[in-house]
């Protein structure tokens, strides 16, 4: 998928673990892990807002669009 | 009726159907064997009034064709019952959209389709043979109606397709954070 989730990078920058972030977000650690590993199919605006608030960042810091070679042409 | 009770009820019904159809197929197979090797008179009542004696007297080959066709239909009914048990075992009423459920629904649809074709062929053969020897009534009494089973197969295929879509939606929902 051309959308890359950079949650792991932001979590490392803010020195926050999966369990701590999950507890602050009010979701399970498994769901944070799904998001972190890029397995997620979609993200709710409410979750994204909460992540941005906790990690003090912008949605663009979490999500990145990397065009696939076929879409570049 | 709670979800757990529905699942239990479905399991019991599936087992009853499977055991019933197994007894039917087993009894016919046993009686065909008895009629062949022990007592030829058993052909007069192979299973629950299935009288193929006039046909056997007329032509042995036609007798075997009809007897094996009816047996095949009975065995298919037992296989249908078996898949129904498998379906009842994997079905979770709270979260029904799973891959095994779709798999067994497809298998049930395929079995129903083969069953309807087998029933149609058996009926057609009996109808043709009825010109020479009265056999249609006795075969029809033990052969399921192919048109109804064909409709059932179509419904099962549609339900299986809906389940496939449901699985995709559920997976998407599970992976939405």
gemmi code that builds the backbone of each chain (N, CA, C; Angstrom):
import gemmi

chains = {
    "A": [
        ("UNK", (0.851, -1.199, 0.000), (0.000, 0.000, 0.000), (0.886, 1.248, 0.000)),
        ("UNK", (0.571, 2.234, -0.797), (1.445, 3.420, -0.865), (1.378, 4.330, 0.353)),
        ("UNK", (0.428, 4.073, 1.264), (0.369, 4.895, 2.492), (1.239, 4.216, 3.565)),
        ("UNK", (2.235, 4.924, 4.026), (3.152, 4.382, 5.036), (2.788, 5.003, 6.394)),
        ("UNK", (2.701, 4.142, 7.405), (2.401, 4.629, 8.764), (3.737, 4.757, 9.511)),
        ("UNK", (4.052, 5.971, 9.875), (5.325, 6.222, 10.576), (5.125, 6.343, 12.083)),
        ("UNK", (4.165, 5.612, 12.592), (3.869, 5.695, 14.017), (5.060, 5.245, 14.857)),
        ("UNK", (5.750, 4.199, 14.378), (6.897, 3.681, 15.138), (8.002, 4.740, 15.269)),
        ("UNK", (8.174, 5.545, 14.213), (9.206, 6.597, 14.224), (8.841, 7.661, 15.265)),
        ("UNK", (7.551, 8.077, 15.228), (7.092, 9.104, 16.176), (7.127, 8.588, 17.617)),
        ("UNK", (6.786, 7.325, 17.778), (6.817, 6.727, 19.130), (8.246, 6.683, 19.663)),
        ("UNK", (9.190, 6.392, 18.780), (10.601, 6.349, 19.190), (11.069, 7.755, 19.545)),
        ("UNK", (10.637, 8.740, 18.720), (11.044, 10.143, 18.990), (10.515, 10.616, 20.339)),
        ("UNK", (9.273, 10.239, 20.636), (8.647, 10.685, 21.894), (8.920, 9.714, 23.049)),
        ("UNK", (9.661, 8.653, 22.748), (10.050, 7.639, 23.762), (8.820, 7.085, 24.500)),
        ("UNK", (7.895, 6.618, 23.707), (6.656, 6.065, 24.281), (6.476, 4.626, 23.764)),
        ("UNK", (6.094, 3.740, 24.644), (5.923, 2.321, 24.277), (4.509, 2.020, 23.779)),
        ("UNK", (4.364, 0.843, 23.238), (3.062, 0.415, 22.687), (1.990, 0.380, 23.776)),
        ("UNK", (2.341, -0.199, 24.909), (1.361, -0.338, 25.998), (0.927, 1.007, 26.559)),
        ("UNK", (1.906, 1.901, 26.691), (1.603, 3.237, 27.242), (0.703, 4.012, 26.272)),
        ("UNK", (1.041, 3.939, 24.974), (0.244, 4.647, 23.965), (-1.178, 4.061, 23.900)),
        ("UNK", (-1.239, 2.728, 23.966), (-2.553, 2.051, 23.922), (-3.410, 2.489, 25.103)),
        ("UNK", (-2.790, 2.566, 26.271), (-3.532, 2.966, 27.474), (-4.029, 4.403, 27.344)),
        ("UNK", (-3.161, 5.285, 26.798), (-3.549, 6.689, 26.641), (-4.628, 6.870, 25.578)),
        ("UNK", (-4.540, 6.052, 24.527), (-5.527, 6.138, 23.439), (-6.851, 5.482, 23.814)),
        ("UNK", (-6.778, 4.548, 24.752), (-7.987, 3.801, 25.149), (-8.321, 2.698, 24.175)),
        ("UNK", (-7.287, 2.181, 23.471), (-7.482, 1.025, 22.583), (-6.534, -0.091, 23.025)),
        ("UNK", (-6.663, -1.249, 22.441), (-5.820, -2.372, 22.870), (-4.414, -2.230, 22.272)),
        ("UNK", (-3.452, -2.862, 22.935), (-2.073, -2.852, 22.446), (-1.986, -3.565, 21.093)),
        ("UNK", (-2.856, -4.550, 20.912), (-2.876, -5.291, 19.641), (-3.240, -4.359, 18.481)),
        ("UNK", (-4.193, -3.451, 18.750), (-4.593, -2.510, 17.703), (-3.489, -1.498, 17.405)),
        ("UNK", (-2.779, -1.073, 18.440), (-1.648, -0.157, 18.227), (-0.580, -0.867, 17.401)),
        ("UNK", (-0.389, -2.138, 17.716), (0.601, -2.939, 16.989), (0.213, -3.076, 15.509)),
        ("UNK", (-1.116, -3.274, 15.260), (-1.611, -3.380, 13.871), (-1.293, -2.089, 13.109)),
        ("UNK", (-1.493, -0.969, 13.812), (-1.246, 0.349, 13.201), (0.252, 0.558, 12.976)),
        ("UNK", (1.028, 0.166, 13.966), (2.485, 0.373, 13.939), (3.149, -0.451, 12.826)),
        ("UNK", (2.654, -1.669, 12.653), (3.284, -2.550, 11.659), (2.736, -2.342, 10.244)),
        ("UNK", (1.794, -1.429, 10.115), (1.264, -1.128, 8.780), (0.250, -2.132, 8.269)),
        ("UNK", (-0.295, -2.942, 9.173), (-1.292, -3.938, 8.758), (-2.697, -3.345, 8.690)),
        ("UNK", (-2.877, -2.172, 9.294), (-4.218, -1.566, 9.370), (-4.744, -1.209, 7.980)),
        ("UNK", (-6.041, -1.428, 7.791), (-6.678, -1.091, 6.507), (-7.224, 0.337, 6.536)),
        ("UNK", (-7.551, 0.812, 7.747), (-8.116, 2.161, 7.874), (-7.852, 2.686, 9.278)),
        ("UNK", (-7.905, 4.005, 9.401), (-7.741, 4.619, 10.725), (-8.860, 5.646, 10.926)),
        ("UNK", (-9.454, 5.608, 12.097), (-10.540, 6.551, 12.383), (-9.941, 7.934, 12.653)),
        ("UNK", (-10.679, 8.973, 12.278), (-10.212, 10.340, 12.550), (-10.027, 10.554, 14.049)),
        ("UNK", (-10.913, 9.947, 14.836), (-10.828, 10.113, 16.298), (-9.527, 9.515, 16.826)),
        ("UNK", (-9.121, 8.362, 16.275), (-7.865, 7.715, 16.699), (-6.676, 8.576, 16.272)),
        ("UNK", (-6.749, 9.064, 15.031), (-5.658, 9.885, 14.504), (-5.503, 11.159, 15.336)),
        ("UNK", (-6.636, 11.767, 15.679), (-6.632, 12.982, 16.497), (-5.994, 12.702, 17.854)),
        ("UNK", (-6.382, 11.594, 18.459), (-5.841, 11.228, 19.773), (-4.341, 10.965, 19.697)),
        ("UNK", (-3.915, 10.293, 18.632), (-2.474, 10.008, 18.459), (-1.703, 11.331, 18.334)),
        ("UNK", (-2.236, 12.240, 17.513), (-1.570, 13.540, 17.307), (-1.480, 14.321, 18.617)),
        ("UNK", (-2.529, 14.250, 19.410), (-2.540, 14.968, 20.688), (-1.519, 14.382, 21.658)),
        ("UNK", (-1.467, 13.049, 21.722), (-0.562, 12.379, 22.676), (0.895, 12.536, 22.240)),
        ("UNK", (1.139, 12.402, 20.926), (2.525, 12.456, 20.437), (2.957, 13.878, 20.034)),
        ("UNK", (2.034, 14.849, 20.176), (2.308, 16.253, 19.816), (2.871, 16.338, 18.395)),
        ("UNK", (2.085, 15.894, 17.483), (2.529, 15.922, 16.087), (1.352, 16.178, 15.150)),
        ("UNK", (1.612, 16.216, 13.867), (0.584, 16.431, 12.851), (0.268, 15.090, 12.161)),
        ("UNK", (-0.914, 14.973, 11.567), (-1.229, 13.724, 10.852), (-0.164, 13.365, 9.806)),
        ("UNK", (0.416, 14.383, 9.210), (1.449, 14.144, 8.186), (2.700, 13.499, 8.753)),
        ("UNK", (2.903, 13.674, 10.065), (4.070, 13.021, 10.691), (3.832, 11.523, 10.865)),
        ("UNK", (2.554, 11.162, 10.930), (2.184, 9.751, 11.149), (2.017, 9.028, 9.811)),
        ("UNK", (1.352, 9.705, 8.880), (1.041, 9.084, 7.582), (1.875, 9.718, 6.470)),
        ("UNK", (2.318, 8.859, 5.579), (3.147, 9.340, 4.473), (2.708, 8.632, 3.195)),
        ("UNK", (2.625, 9.382, 2.115), (2.246, 8.756, 0.840), (3.505, 8.492, 0.024)),
        ("UNK", (3.727, 7.212, -0.293), (4.875, 6.829, -1.111), (4.328, 6.249, -2.413)),
        ("UNK", (4.395, 6.970, -3.513), (3.807, 6.459, -4.755), (4.479, 5.169, -5.213)),
        ("UNK", (3.659, 4.267, -5.717), (4.205, 3.003, -6.253), (4.790, 3.310, -7.636)),
        ("UNK", (5.735, 2.517, -8.121), (6.355, 2.784, -9.439), (5.328, 2.913, -10.560)),
        ("UNK", (4.245, 2.132, -10.508), (3.245, 2.171, -11.586), (2.439, 3.467, -11.569)),
        ("UNK", (2.185, 4.025, -10.362), (1.392, 5.245, -10.259), (2.203, 6.498, -10.570)),
        ("UNK", (3.543, 6.375, -10.613), (4.411, 7.533, -10.888), (4.371, 7.912, -12.370)),
        ("UNK", (4.107, 6.910, -13.231), (4.132, 7.168, -14.681), (2.896, 7.942, -15.126)),
    ],
    "B": [
        ("UNK", (-35.022, -17.236, 21.914), (-33.968, -18.254, 21.806), (-32.609, -17.551, 21.657)),
        ("UNK", (-31.677, -17.846, 22.560), (-30.386, -17.167, 22.516), (-29.506, -17.755, 21.402)),
        ("UNK", (-28.416, -17.011, 21.123), (-27.513, -17.429, 20.047), (-26.916, -18.810, 20.324)),
        ("UNK", (-26.610, -19.052, 21.612), (-26.005, -20.335, 21.980), (-27.005, -21.484, 21.736)),
        ("UNK", (-28.270, -21.227, 22.079), (-29.308, -22.249, 21.873), (-29.527, -22.538, 20.401)),
        ("UNK", (-29.463, -21.475, 19.574), (-29.643, -21.662, 18.123), (-28.531, -22.562, 17.585)),
        ("UNK", (-27.291, -22.286, 18.028), (-26.143, -23.091, 17.576), (-26.302, -24.550, 17.996)),
        ("UNK", (-26.738, -24.747, 19.244), (-26.939, -26.116, 19.750), (-28.036, -26.827, 18.963)),
        ("UNK", (-29.127, -26.105, 18.707), (-30.267, -26.652, 17.968), (-29.833, -27.068, 16.559)),
        ("UNK", (-29.025, -26.202, 15.933), (-28.530, -26.469, 14.580), (-27.664, -27.733, 14.560)),
        ("UNK", (-26.825, -27.874, 15.596), (-25.952, -29.052, 15.694), (-26.781, -30.323, 15.813)),
        ("UNK", (-27.802, -30.273, 16.671), (-28.659, -31.451, 16.894), (-29.377, -31.812, 15.591)),
        ("UNK", (-29.939, -30.806, 14.924), (-30.656, -31.047, 13.661), (-29.706, -31.659, 12.622)),
        ("UNK", (-28.484, -31.102, 12.538), (-27.495, -31.593, 11.566), (-27.153, -33.053, 11.839)),
        ("UNK", (-26.965, -33.388, 13.122), (-26.636, -34.779, 13.478), (-27.799, -35.712, 13.158)),
        ("UNK", (-29.025, -35.253, 13.430), (-30.217, -36.079, 13.141), (-30.300, -36.360, 11.635)),
        ("UNK", (-30.089, -35.308, 10.829), (-30.133, -35.463, 9.362), (-29.044, -36.432, 8.913)),
        ("UNK", (-27.832, -36.249, 9.448), (-26.711, -37.100, 9.029), (-26.949, -38.569, 9.400)),
        ("UNK", (-27.369, -38.800, 10.639), (-27.596, -40.191, 11.076), (-28.726, -40.816, 10.253)),
        ("UNK", (-29.801, -40.045, 10.037), (-30.941, -40.539, 9.258), (-30.542, -40.922, 7.848)),
        ("UNK", (-29.776, -40.037, 7.192), (-29.373, -40.313, 5.808), (-28.359, -41.456, 5.742)),
        ("UNK", (-27.505, -41.568, 6.770), (-26.540, -42.678, 6.820), (-27.276, -44.009, 6.949)),
        ("UNK", (-28.287, -44.029, 7.804), (-29.075, -45.256, 7.985), (-29.743, -45.632, 6.657)),
        ("UNK", (-30.288, -44.626, 5.976), (-30.955, -44.828, 4.696), (-29.988, -45.440, 3.671)),
        ("UNK", (-28.833, -44.790, 3.514), (-27.841, -45.252, 2.535), (-27.292, -46.619, 2.929)),
        ("UNK", (-27.015, -46.799, 4.214), (-26.478, -48.075, 4.709), (-27.464, -49.208, 4.514)),
        ("UNK", (-28.743, -48.945, 4.816), (-29.776, -49.980, 4.672), (-29.925, -50.388, 3.207)),
        ("UNK", (-29.902, -49.397, 2.323), (-30.040, -49.712, 0.887), (-28.839, -50.521, 0.401)),
        ("UNK", (-27.638, -50.098, 0.809), (-26.412, -50.802, 0.398), (-26.445, -52.251, 0.901)),
        ("UNK", (-26.837, -52.412, 2.159), (-26.903, -53.751, 2.756), (-27.919, -54.632, 2.020)),
        ("UNK", (-29.083, -54.042, 1.722), (-30.126, -54.823, 1.054), (-29.775, -55.167, -0.387)),
        ("UNK", (-29.038, -54.270, -1.041), (-28.574, -54.582, -2.401), (-27.618, -55.787, -2.329)),
        ("UNK", (-26.747, -55.764, -1.313), (-25.808, -56.880, -1.106), (-26.547, -58.165, -0.795)),
        ("UNK", (-27.563, -58.084, 0.086), (-28.352, -59.273, 0.453), (-29.076, -59.815, -0.785)),
        ("UNK", (-29.664, -58.889, -1.574), (-30.391, -59.305, -2.776), (-29.458, -59.958, -3.785)),
        ("UNK", (-28.206, -59.555, -3.769), (-27.253, -60.107, -4.742), (-26.687, -61.452, -4.290)),
        ("UNK", (-26.331, -61.548, -3.014), (-25.597, -62.742, -2.572), (-26.380, -63.679, -1.655)),
        ("UNK", (-27.409, -63.199, -0.978), (-28.093, -64.049, 0.002), (-29.516, -64.393, -0.450)),
        ("UNK", (-30.353, -63.401, -0.586), (-31.775, -63.653, -0.867), (-32.255, -62.738, -2.001)),
        ("UNK", (-32.351, -63.249, -3.217), (-32.774, -62.406, -4.351), (-34.153, -61.758, -4.150)),
        ("UNK", (-34.976, -62.370, -3.271), (-36.321, -61.813, -3.029), (-36.274, -60.429, -2.365)),
        ("UNK", (-35.139, -60.127, -1.768), (-34.982, -58.822, -1.104), (-35.107, -57.663, -2.090)),
        ("UNK", (-34.959, -57.957, -3.377), (-35.096, -56.917, -4.414), (-36.501, -56.299, -4.390)),
        ("UNK", (-37.472, -57.077, -3.890), (-38.867, -56.590, -3.838), (-39.041, -55.447, -2.831)),
        ("UNK", (-38.142, -55.374, -1.856), (-38.213, -54.283, -0.878), (-36.795, -53.919, -0.435)),
        ("UNK", (-36.122, -53.157, -1.291), (-34.718, -52.819, -1.010), (-34.593, -51.829, 0.142)),
        ("UNK", (-35.499, -50.853, 0.137), (-35.524, -49.916, 1.264), (-36.884, -49.237, 1.315)),
        ("UNK", (-37.594, -49.426, 2.400), (-38.868, -48.736, 2.637), (-39.823, -48.820, 1.427)),
        ("UNK", (-39.950, -50.029, 0.889), (-40.907, -50.234, -0.220), (-40.327, -50.022, -1.604)),
        ("UNK", (-39.014, -49.832, -1.700), (-38.377, -49.653, -3.019), (-38.316, -51.022, -3.723)),
        ("UNK", (-39.271, -51.217, -4.613), (-39.415, -52.526, -5.269), (-38.813, -52.485, -6.665)),
        ("UNK", (-37.647, -53.123, -6.806), (-36.992, -53.142, -8.118), (-37.007, -54.559, -8.725)),
        ("UNK", (-37.860, -55.435, -8.155), (-37.900, -56.820, -8.643), (-38.363, -56.909, -10.111)),
        ("UNK", (-39.460, -56.193, -10.482), (-39.867, -56.287, -11.896), (-38.760, -55.830, -12.845)),
        ("UNK", (-38.026, -54.801, -12.409), (-36.940, -54.283, -13.248), (-35.807, -55.298, -13.357)),
        ("UNK", (-35.503, -55.974, -12.251), (-34.422, -56.958, -12.264), (-34.788, -58.145, -13.161)),
        ("UNK", (-36.077, -58.501, -13.106), (-36.530, -59.609, -13.953), (-36.495, -59.222, -15.432)),
        ("UNK", (-36.736, -57.925, -15.666), (-36.750, -57.436, -17.044), (-35.327, -57.360, -17.609)),
        ("UNK", (-34.441, -56.681, -16.848), (-33.059, -56.519, -17.313), (-32.143, -56.244, -16.117)),
        ("UNK", (-31.156, -57.099, -15.957), (-30.223, -57.006, -14.820), (-29.411, -55.694, -14.855)),
        ("UNK", (-28.999, -55.306, -16.061), (-28.168, -54.109, -16.216), (-28.935, -52.847, -15.810)),
        ("UNK", (-30.183, -52.783, -16.273), (-31.015, -51.629, -15.909), (-31.261, -51.607, -14.408)),
        ("UNK", (-31.439, -52.779, -13.809), (-31.634, -52.870, -12.348), (-30.435, -52.259, -11.627)),
        ("UNK", (-29.231, -52.653, -12.067), (-28.018, -52.142, -11.420), (-27.874, -50.641, -11.624)),
        ("UNK", (-28.265, -50.171, -12.790), (-28.191, -48.726, -13.071), (-29.087, -47.955, -12.102)),
        ("UNK", (-30.331, -48.410, -11.983), (-31.290, -47.707, -11.106), (-30.883, -47.846, -9.638)),
        ("UNK", (-30.522, -49.072, -9.230), (-30.157, -49.307, -7.824), (-28.941, -48.466, -7.431)),
        ("UNK", (-27.917, -48.447, -8.318), (-26.718, -47.669, -7.990), (-27.010, -46.164, -8.015)),
        ("UNK", (-27.913, -45.742, -8.914), (-28.273, -44.307, -8.957), (-28.977, -43.882, -7.681)),
        ("UNK", (-29.924, -44.704, -7.245), (-30.665, -44.381, -6.005), (-29.689, -44.394, -4.820)),
        ("UNK", (-28.775, -45.367, -4.813), (-27.773, -45.445, -3.735), (-26.878, -44.206, -3.751)),
        ("UNK", (-26.491, -43.792, -4.943), (-25.637, -42.604, -5.087), (-26.350, -41.357, -4.521)),
        ("UNK", (-27.639, -41.253, -4.826), (-28.437, -40.115, -4.315), (-28.488, -40.172, -2.784)),
        ("UNK", (-28.685, -41.366, -2.230), (-28.739, -41.524, -0.763), (-27.388, -41.144, -0.128)),
        ("UNK", (-26.294, -41.585, -0.782), (-24.949, -41.283, -0.256), (-24.704, -39.775, -0.313)),
        ("UNK", (-25.140, -39.156, -1.400), (-24.982, -37.695, -1.515), (-25.757, -36.966, -0.416)),
        ("UNK", (-26.933, -37.503, -0.089), (-27.722, -36.906, 0.997), (-26.953, -37.012, 2.327)),
        ("UNK", (-26.280, -38.156, 2.519), (-25.488, -38.344, 3.745), (-24.312, -37.373, 3.766)),
        ("UNK", (-23.673, -37.175, 2.601), (-22.548, -36.222, 2.509), (-23.043, -34.813, 2.816)),
        ("UNK", (-24.231, -34.495, 2.312), (-24.844, -33.185, 2.588), (-25.024, -33.011, 4.102)),
        ("UNK", (-25.507, -34.076, 4.743), (-25.691, -34.056, 6.197), (-24.374, -33.858, 6.928)),
        ("UNK", (-23.307, -34.503, 6.406), (-21.976, -34.394, 7.018), (-21.461, -32.954, 6.941)),
        ("UNK", (-21.619, -32.332, 5.773), (-21.180, -30.940, 5.628), (-22.012, -30.010, 6.511)),
        ("UNK", (-23.280, -30.385, 6.713), (-24.154, -29.597, 7.584), (-23.625, -29.636, 9.027)),
        ("UNK", (-23.144, -30.819, 9.447), (-22.549, -30.950, 10.791), (-21.302, -30.071, 10.890)),
        ("UNK", (-20.441, -30.162, 9.863), (-19.213, -29.366, 9.854), (-19.548, -27.872, 9.947)),
        ("UNK", (-20.582, -27.489, 9.191), (-21.003, -26.083, 9.202), (-21.496, -25.677, 10.591)),
        ("UNK", (-22.306, -26.555, 11.193), (-22.852, -26.251, 12.527), (-21.730, -26.148, 13.557)),
        ("UNK", (-20.644, -26.925, 13.347), (-19.550, -26.900, 14.321), (-18.688, -25.642, 14.208)),
        ("UNK", (-18.529, -25.140, 12.981), (-17.667, -23.954, 12.836), (-18.444, -22.642, 12.956)),
        ("UNK", (-19.769, -22.754, 12.886), (-20.592, -21.532, 12.911), (-20.631, -20.915, 14.308)),
        ("UNK", (-20.214, -19.640, 14.372), (-20.336, -18.883, 15.619), (-21.390, -17.818, 15.354)),
        ("UNK", (-22.487, -17.913, 16.076), (-23.610, -17.007, 15.808), (-23.212, -15.543, 16.055)),
        ("UNK", (-22.340, -15.304, 17.069), (-21.942, -13.924, 17.378), (-21.074, -13.322, 16.273)),
        ("UNK", (-20.215, -14.165, 15.685), (-19.319, -13.696, 14.631), (-19.352, -14.709, 13.485)),
        ("UNK", (-20.404, -14.655, 12.657), (-20.592, -15.733, 11.678), (-19.710, -15.653, 10.432)),
        ("UNK", (-19.185, -14.459, 10.132), (-18.458, -14.312, 8.867), (-17.021, -14.803, 8.989)),
        ("UNK", (-16.848, -16.105, 8.889), (-15.505, -16.683, 8.939), (-15.276, -17.525, 7.683)),
        ("UNK", (-14.003, -17.764, 7.382), (-13.642, -18.509, 6.168), (-14.191, -19.939, 6.179)),
        ("UNK", (-14.085, -20.686, 7.318), (-14.629, -22.055, 7.302), (-16.129, -22.104, 7.005)),
        ("UNK", (-16.889, -21.133, 7.502), (-18.343, -21.106, 7.253), (-18.607, -20.953, 5.750)),
        ("UNK", (-17.884, -20.026, 5.128), (-18.045, -19.814, 3.682), (-17.644, -21.073, 2.916)),
        ("UNK", (-16.564, -21.725, 3.403), (-16.074, -22.950, 2.731), (-17.143, -24.046, 2.774)),
        ("UNK", (-17.735, -24.263, 3.963), (-18.729, -25.346, 4.082), (-20.039, -24.985, 3.388)),
        ("UNK", (-20.371, -23.696, 3.328), (-21.575, -23.292, 2.579), (-21.385, -23.589, 1.094)),
        ("UNK", (-20.173, -23.309, 0.590), (-19.871, -23.594, -0.817), (-19.941, -25.104, -1.067)),
        ("UNK", (-19.371, -25.878, -0.123), (-19.391, -27.343, -0.276), (-20.819, -27.875, -0.251)),
        ("UNK", (-21.653, -27.293, 0.617), (-23.067, -27.692, 0.682), (-23.759, -27.383, -0.641)),
        ("UNK", (-23.458, -26.223, -1.196), (-24.030, -25.825, -2.482), (-23.609, -26.774, -3.588)),
        ("UNK", (-22.304, -27.133, -3.590), (-21.791, -28.054, -4.611), (-22.449, -29.427, -4.479)),
        ("UNK", (-22.570, -29.902, -3.217), (-23.197, -31.212, -2.991), (-24.651, -31.185, -3.441)),
        ("UNK", (-25.356, -30.092, -3.123), (-26.772, -29.964, -3.515), (-26.898, -29.955, -5.040)),
        ("UNK", (-25.938, -29.304, -5.705), (-25.970, -29.244, -7.175), (-25.790, -30.646, -7.772)),
        ("UNK", (-24.794, -31.370, -7.263), (-24.549, -32.739, -7.754), (-25.756, -33.619, -7.430)),
        ("UNK", (-26.317, -33.417, -6.239), (-27.489, -34.199, -5.806), (-28.673, -33.956, -6.746)),
        ("UNK", (-28.887, -32.699, -7.111), (-30.026, -32.393, -7.994), (-29.816, -33.013, -9.372)),
        ("UNK", (-28.563, -32.980, -9.867), (-28.279, -33.578, -11.178), (-28.477, -35.098, -11.109)),
        ("UNK", (-27.977, -35.710, -10.014), (-28.114, -37.170, -9.845), (-29.593, -37.558, -9.741)),
        ("UNK", (-30.361, -36.768, -8.996), (-31.794, -37.055, -8.842), (-32.521, -36.909, -10.175)),
        ("UNK", (-32.130, -35.895, -10.931), (-32.742, -35.657, -12.248), (-32.443, -36.829, -13.194)),
        ("UNK", (-31.163, -37.268, -13.199), (-30.777, -38.384, -14.082), (-31.498, -39.669, -13.691)),
        ("UNK", (-31.593, -39.913, -12.374), (-32.279, -41.120, -11.895), (-33.752, -41.093, -12.298)),
        ("UNK", (-34.381, -39.939, -12.109), (-35.802, -39.805, -12.474), (-36.013, -39.987, -13.972)),
        ("UNK", (-35.108, -39.389, -14.762), (-35.221, -39.491, -16.222), (-35.067, -40.937, -16.669)),
        ("UNK", (-34.086, -41.613, -16.049), (-33.842, -43.014, -16.406), (-35.066, -43.870, -16.036)),
        ("UNK", (-35.614, -43.614, -14.846), (-36.787, -44.377, -14.385), (-37.997, -44.094, -15.289)),
        ("UNK", (-38.105, -42.839, -15.725), (-39.222, -42.453, -16.601), (-39.123, -43.202, -17.935)),
        ("UNK", (-37.913, -43.285, -18.445), (-37.695, -43.987, -19.717), (-37.963, -45.486, -19.542)),
        ("UNK", (-37.478, -46.046, -18.440), (-37.663, -47.487, -18.201), (-39.120, -47.842, -17.933)),
        ("UNK", (-39.879, -46.851, -17.472), (-41.295, -47.084, -17.141), (-42.117, -47.500, -18.362)),
        ("UNK", (-41.572, -47.206, -19.543), (-42.261, -47.627, -20.781), (-42.262, -49.148, -20.884)),
        ("UNK", (-41.247, -49.782, -20.326), (-41.097, -51.237, -20.449), (-41.535, -51.994, -19.207)),
        ("UNK", (-41.274, -51.392, -18.046), (-41.584, -52.068, -16.782), (-41.951, -50.997, -15.735)),
        ("UNK", (-43.005, -51.233, -14.915), (-43.405, -50.182, -13.955), (-42.352, -49.972, -12.856)),
        ("UNK", (-41.660, -48.868, -12.944), (-40.575, -48.604, -11.980), (-40.575, -47.134, -11.506)),
        ("UNK", (-41.229, -46.277, -12.292), (-41.176, -44.837, -12.007), (-41.749, -44.484, -10.627)),
        ("UNK", (-42.901, -45.067, -10.310), (-43.579, -44.714, -9.046), (-42.703, -45.033, -7.839)),
        ("UNK", (-42.123, -46.221, -7.836), (-41.298, -46.640, -6.679), (-40.004, -45.820, -6.584)),
        ("UNK", (-39.408, -45.501, -7.748), (-38.166, -44.705, -7.728), (-38.482, -43.267, -7.298)),
        ("UNK", (-39.579, -42.720, -7.848), (-39.959, -41.331, -7.532), (-40.233, -41.160, -6.040)),
        ("UNK", (-40.794, -42.208, -5.431), (-41.118, -42.135, -4.003), (-39.863, -42.014, -3.139)),
        ("UNK", (-38.718, -42.473, -3.667), (-37.479, -42.453, -2.880), (-36.450, -41.464, -3.400)),
        ("UNK", (-36.775, -40.816, -4.490), (-35.827, -39.880, -5.087), (-36.269, -38.450, -4.766)),
        ("UNK", (-35.356, -37.605, -4.300), (-35.772, -36.229, -4.010), (-36.070, -35.458, -5.296)),
        ("UNK", (-36.916, -34.429, -5.182), (-37.268, -33.622, -6.351), (-36.071, -32.767, -6.747)),
        ("UNK", (-35.602, -32.967, -7.973), (-34.361, -32.312, -8.409), (-34.506, -30.792, -8.506)),
        ("UNK", (-35.683, -30.312, -8.924), (-35.866, -28.860, -9.099), (-35.715, -28.125, -7.768)),
        ("UNK", (-36.304, -28.681, -6.720), (-36.224, -28.047, -5.394), (-34.780, -28.012, -4.894)),
        ("UNK", (-34.060, -29.110, -5.129), (-32.672, -29.178, -4.653), (-31.789, -28.223, -5.468)),
        ("UNK", (-32.139, -28.059, -6.740), (-31.397, -27.115, -7.574), (-31.579, -25.686, -7.043)),
        ("UNK", (-32.804, -25.362, -6.632), (-33.080, -24.043, -6.040), (-32.275, -23.891, -4.740)),
        ("UNK", (-32.271, -24.972, -3.939), (-31.503, -24.964, -2.683), (-30.020, -24.713, -2.966)),
        ("UNK", (-29.485, -25.388, -4.005), (-28.070, -25.214, -4.371), (-27.803, -23.757, -4.754)),
        ("UNK", (-28.717, -23.182, -5.548), (-28.548, -21.786, -5.971), (-28.551, -20.858, -4.757)),
        ("UNK", (-29.496, -21.100, -3.836), (-29.590, -20.271, -2.618), (-28.302, -20.404, -1.803)),
        ("UNK", (-27.807, -21.635, -1.677), (-26.577, -21.869, -0.900), (-25.381, -21.165, -1.529)),
        ("UNK", (-25.303, -21.187, -2.861), (-24.203, -20.492, -3.537), (-24.282, -18.983, -3.302)),
        ("UNK", (-25.512, -18.443, -3.341), (-25.696, -17.001, -3.111), (-25.292, -16.655, -1.673)),
        ("UNK", (-25.746, -17.486, -0.716), (-25.408, -17.247, 0.700), (-23.888, -17.336, 0.902)),
        ("UNK", (-23.257, -18.317, 0.238), (-21.790, -18.472, 0.346), (-21.091, -17.231, -0.197)),
        ("UNK", (-21.618, -16.678, -1.298), (-21.022, -15.474, -1.886), (-21.181, -14.281, -0.924)),
        ("UNK", (-22.377, -14.192, -0.331), (-22.621, -13.099, 0.633), (-21.657, -13.234, 1.815)),
        ("UNK", (-21.428, -14.474, 2.245), (-20.500, -14.715, 3.357), (-19.077, -14.294, 2.981)),
        ("UNK", (-18.689, -14.566, 1.727), (-17.347, -14.157, 1.279), (-17.205, -12.640, 1.391)),
        ("UNK", (-18.252, -11.915, 0.966), (-18.235, -10.451, 1.062), (-18.222, -10.033, 2.540)),
        ("UNK", (-19.012, -10.725, 3.334), (-19.079, -10.442, 4.770), (-17.730, -10.617, 5.447)),
        ("UNK", (-17.003, -11.673, 5.024), (-15.666, -11.932, 5.591), (-14.739, -10.762, 5.266)),
        ("UNK", (-14.799, -10.312, 4.011), (-13.944, -9.190, 3.591), (-14.270, -7.946, 4.411)),
        ("UNK", (-15.576, -7.690, 4.609), (-15.993, -6.507, 5.388), (-15.570, -6.638, 6.845)),
        ("UNK", (-15.717, -7.858, 7.392), (-15.348, -8.065, 8.798), (-13.849, -7.899, 9.001)),
        ("UNK", (-13.060, -8.418, 8.020), (-11.606, -8.278, 8.117), (-11.212, -6.801, 8.064)),
        ("UNK", (-11.900, -6.060, 7.185), (-11.614, -4.628, 7.068), (-11.958, -3.919, 8.376)),
        ("UNK", (-13.090, -4.321, 8.949), (-13.532, -3.733, 10.214), (-12.545, -4.062, 11.344)),
        ("UNK", (-12.048, -5.321, 11.331), (-11.083, -5.728, 12.362), (-9.775, -4.948, 12.241)),
        ("UNK", (-9.433, -4.574, 10.994), (-8.161, -3.878, 10.775), (-8.339, -2.358, 10.718)),
        ("UNK", (-9.492, -1.886, 11.178), (-9.701, -0.439, 11.297), (-9.453, -0.049, 12.750)),
        ("UNK", (-8.480, 0.839, 12.931), (-8.084, 1.198, 14.300), (-8.667, 2.559, 14.653)),
    ],
}
model = gemmi.Model(1)
for chain_id, residues in chains.items():
    chain = gemmi.Chain(chain_id)
    for i, (resn, *xyz) in enumerate(residues, 1):
        res = gemmi.Residue()
        res.name, res.seqid = resn, gemmi.SeqId(i, " ")
        for name, pos in zip(("N", "CA", "C"), xyz):
            atom = gemmi.Atom()
            atom.name, atom.element = name, gemmi.Element(name[0])
            atom.pos, atom.b_iso = gemmi.Position(*pos), 0.0
            res.add_atom(atom)
        chain.add_residue(res)
    model.add_chain(chain)
structure = gemmi.Structure()
structure.add_model(model)
structure.setup_entities()
